[in-house]
Amino acid sequence: MEPQLSPSSPHRPYEDAMALLLGTLFVALGVAFYTQATLLTGSTAGMAFLLQYATGWSFGVWFFLINLPFYWLAIKRMGWSFTLRTFAAIGLVSLFSELTGRWISIDSLAPFYGALMGGCLIGIGMLILFRHRASLGGVNILVLYLQDRYGLRAGYVQLAIDGVIMLVGLALLPADRVGLSVLGAVALNLIIALNHKPGRYMGVS
């Protein structure tokens, strides 16, 4: 289902454009924190982090490429409007993830703070995107499609995929960094759970 806005809270085109910019900038800054601290997150972004650490290619490149196969599902399940907004959001996160490293320099970052603050930044960015009928695509769309098509519970499938990402992470990262990544994922999801309220905004998380 495409995220719905309550009738009393319409967004104008310039508001949506501003939200896309702000939301993706928040996410890209969170990605910079995670990259500096060598951390992971779940979903498609987690896959992009794994491939970045394994190959040396940047997060932005992998994040954009991984999401390409999911656009067909997005069109089929969410419609063109949501898909175009999501494509724009993914493109901007990929771009800003590349540029943030040139705009700021982080000489020292405590991994605990990086996990907690990075997770919060990504969560806030995703919340902004959800409220303007966009997402970061990928696995979120896939699990909803599998639920519709085959009756698989979206939450359980998402949890299983994220669990696999963390397990694979143990082969590439120290165990303490994977543990801190779980902490960051908790912070991210708490931001969304506490602020993305049914009845006002409904979207894909």
C-alpha positions in Angstrom: 0.0 0.0 0.0 1.4 3.4 -0.9 1.9 5.6 2.1 -1.2 7.7 2.7 -1.4 11.3 4.1 -4.3 12.3 6.2 -6.7 14.6 4.3 -5.9 17.4 6.8 -2.2 17.3 6.1 -1.6 17.6 2.4 2.0 18.3 1.2 2.7 20.7 -1.6 5.3 19.7 -4.3 8.0 22.0 -2.9 7.4 20.5 0.6 7.9 17.0 -0.9 11.1 18.2 -2.7 12.4 19.7 0.5 11.6 16.5 2.5 13.5 14.4 -0.1 16.5 16.6 0.3 16.5 16.8 4.0 15.6 13.1 4.6 18.3 11.8 2.3 20.9 14.2 3.8 20.1 12.8 7.2 20.4 9.2 6.0 23.7 10.0 4.2 25.2 11.5 7.3 24.2 8.4 9.3 25.9 6.3 6.6 29.0 8.4 7.0 29.0 7.6 10.7 28.5 3.9 10.1 31.2 3.8 7.5 33.7 5.6 9.7 32.9 3.2 12.6 32.7 0.1 10.3 29.2 -0.8 11.3 26.2 -2.4 9.6 22.5 -1.9 9.4 19.7 -4.1 8.0 17.8 -4.3 4.7 19.3 -3.1 1.4 21.6 -0.7 3.1 23.1 -3.5 5.1 23.8 -5.4 1.9 25.5 -2.3 0.5 27.6 -2.0 3.6 28.7 -5.6 3.4 29.7 -5.2 -0.2 31.5 -2.0 0.5 33.6 -3.7 3.2 34.2 -6.8 1.1 35.1 -5.0 -2.2 36.2 -1.5 -1.4 33.6 0.0 -3.7 31.7 2.8 -2.0 28.3 2.4 -0.3 26.7 4.8 -2.7 27.5 2.7 -5.7 26.4 -0.5 -4.2 23.2 1.0 -2.7 22.1 2.3 -6.1 22.9 -1.0 -7.9 21.3 -3.3 -5.3 18.0 -1.4 -5.5 17.6 -1.6 -9.3 15.8 -5.0 -9.4 13.3 -3.9 -6.8 11.7 -1.1 -8.8 9.5 -3.4 -10.8 8.0 -4.7 -7.5 7.6 -1.1 -6.3 5.6 -0.2 -9.5 3.5 -3.3 -9.2 2.7 -3.0 -5.5 3.0 0.8 -4.7 2.3 2.5 -8.0 4.3 5.0 -10.1 4.1 8.0 -7.8 5.6 6.1 -4.8 8.2 4.4 -7.1 9.4 7.7 -8.6 9.7 9.3 -5.2 11.6 6.2 -4.0 13.9 6.2 -7.0 14.7 9.9 -6.3 15.3 9.1 -2.6 17.7 6.2 -3.4 19.5 8.3 -6.0 20.0 11.1 -3.6 21.2 8.9 -0.8 23.7 7.3 -3.2 24.9 10.7 -4.3 25.0 12.3 -0.9 26.8 9.3 0.5 29.5 9.9 -2.0 29.7 13.6 -1.4 29.4 13.6 2.4 33.0 12.2 2.7 34.2 15.2 0.8 32.1 17.7 2.8 33.1 16.5 6.2 36.2 14.8 7.8 35.7 12.6 10.8 39.1 12.0 12.4 37.9 10.1 15.5 34.5 8.5 16.2 33.7 6.3 19.2 31.9 3.2 17.7 29.2 3.3 20.4 28.4 6.9 19.6 28.6 6.1 15.9 26.1 3.2 16.2 23.7 5.2 18.3 23.8 8.5 16.5 24.1 7.0 13.1 21.1 4.8 13.7 19.1 7.9 14.9 20.1 10.0 11.9 19.1 7.2 9.5 15.8 6.7 11.4 15.0 10.4 11.3 15.8 10.6 7.6 13.6 7.5 6.8 10.8 9.0 8.9 10.9 12.2 6.8 10.8 10.2 3.6 7.9 8.0 4.9 5.8 11.1 5.7 6.2 12.3 2.1 5.3 9.0 0.5 8.8 7.8 -0.3 11.1 5.1 1.0 14.5 3.6 0.5 13.1 0.7 -1.4 14.7 -2.7 -1.7 14.0 -5.4 0.9 11.1 -3.5 2.4 9.2 -3.8 -0.9 10.2 -7.4 -1.4 8.9 -8.6 1.9 5.6 -6.9 1.4 5.3 -8.5 -2.1 6.1 -11.9 -0.6 3.4 -11.4 2.0 0.8 -10.5 -0.6 1.8 -13.2 -3.0 2.7 -16.2 -0.8 1.3 -15.2 2.6 4.7 -15.0 4.3 4.6 -12.6 7.2 6.5 -9.4 6.2 8.0 -8.8 9.7 9.4 -12.3 10.0 10.9 -12.3 6.5 12.4 -8.9 7.2 13.8 -10.1 10.5 15.3 -13.2 8.8 17.0 -11.2 6.1 18.4 -8.7 8.6 19.6 -11.6 10.7 21.4 -13.1 7.7 23.1 -9.8 7.0 24.4 -9.6 10.6 25.6 -13.2 10.5 27.5 -12.5 7.2 28.8 -9.4 8.9 30.5 -11.6 11.5 32.7 -13.0 8.7 33.9 -9.5 7.7 33.7 -7.4 10.9 34.8 -7.9 14.6 32.0 -9.3 16.8 31.8 -6.1 18.8 31.1 -4.0 15.7 28.2 -6.4 14.8 26.9 -6.1 18.3 27.0 -2.3 18.1 25.3 -2.5 14.7 22.4 -4.3 16.4 22.2 -1.4 18.9 22.1 1.1 16.0 19.3 -0.9 14.4 17.3 -0.7 17.7 17.8 3.1 17.8 16.7 3.4 14.1 13.5 1.3 14.6 12.6 3.1 17.8 12.7 6.4 16.0 10.3 5.1 13.4 8.1 3.2 15.9 7.6 6.2 18.2 7.0 8.8 15.6 5.3 7.0 12.6 1.8 6.8 14.1 -1.1 5.0 12.4 -4.0 7.3 11.7 -1.8 10.2 10.8 0.8 8.7 8.5 1.0 5.2 7.2 3.9 3.9 5.2 6.4 1.2 4.5 9.0 0.6 7.2 
